[in-house]
Amino acid sequence: MRLTPDQDALIRDAASAAGQSLTEFVTTAAVTRAEDTLADRRVFRLDGAAWAEFNAILDRPAKRVPELARLLGEPAPWDK
């Protein structure tokens, strides 16, 4: 990875301030960014077991949540 001296110094300072090695800091930051980037994708790949579990969850009957029903029954703040 190529960095300017200023970028390198900034990242090293941040890693030190976080009490992490440079590798830990950069890896954590990259993984977090990757997860955020992929979180809103519409296509997810699941293995057979995960797919079966996902379908089982979707097939469960709906459950009424009284607190949620009460909240949704209240007028919106902008309608008051």
C-alpha positions in Angstrom: 0.0 0.0 0.0 1.4 3.4 -1.0 0.8 6.3 1.4 1.9 9.9 1.5 4.1 10.6 4.5 1.3 12.6 6.1 -1.2 9.7 5.6 1.4 7.3 7.1 2.0 9.5 10.1 -1.7 10.0 10.7 -2.5 6.3 10.6 0.5 5.4 12.8 -0.6 8.1 15.4 -4.2 6.8 15.4 -3.0 3.2 15.9 -0.8 4.3 18.8 -3.7 6.3 20.3 -6.0 3.3 20.0 -3.3 1.1 21.7 -3.1 -1.1 18.6 -0.4 -2.3 16.4 -0.4 -0.7 12.9 -1.5 -4.1 11.5 -4.4 -4.4 14.0 -5.6 -0.8 13.4 -5.5 -1.0 9.6 -7.1 -4.5 9.5 -9.9 -3.4 11.8 -10.5 -0.2 9.8 -10.5 -2.1 6.5 -12.8 -4.9 7.8 -15.3 -2.3 9.3 -15.3 -0.4 6.0 -15.8 -3.5 4.0 -18.7 -4.6 6.2 -20.3 -1.2 5.9 -19.9 -1.2 2.1 -21.4 -4.6 1.7 -24.2 -4.2 4.3 -26.8 -2.7 1.9 -26.2 -5.1 -1.0 -29.2 -6.9 -2.2 -27.5 -10.2 -2.9 -26.3 -12.4 -0.1 -24.6 -15.7 -0.5 -25.5 -18.4 2.1 -24.4 -21.9 2.5 -27.0 -24.7 2.7 -27.3 -24.6 6.5 -27.6 -20.8 6.7 -30.2 -20.8 3.8 -32.3 -23.4 5.7 -32.1 -21.3 8.9 -33.0 -18.2 7.0 -36.0 -19.8 5.5 -37.1 -21.3 8.8 -37.1 -17.8 10.3 -39.1 -16.4 7.4 -41.6 -19.2 7.7 -42.3 -18.5 11.4 -45.8 -17.1 12.1 -46.0 -13.4 12.8 -46.0 -12.5 16.4 -47.8 -9.5 17.8 -45.6 -7.2 19.9 -48.0 -5.1 22.1 -45.4 -2.4 22.7 -44.9 -2.0 19.0 -48.6 -2.0 18.3 -49.1 0.7 20.9 -46.3 2.8 19.5 -47.6 2.5 16.0 -51.0 3.5 17.2 -49.9 6.8 18.6 -50.0 9.9 16.4 -46.7 11.0 14.9 -45.1 14.0 16.7 -45.6 16.1 13.6 -49.3 15.3 13.6 -49.9 16.5 17.1 
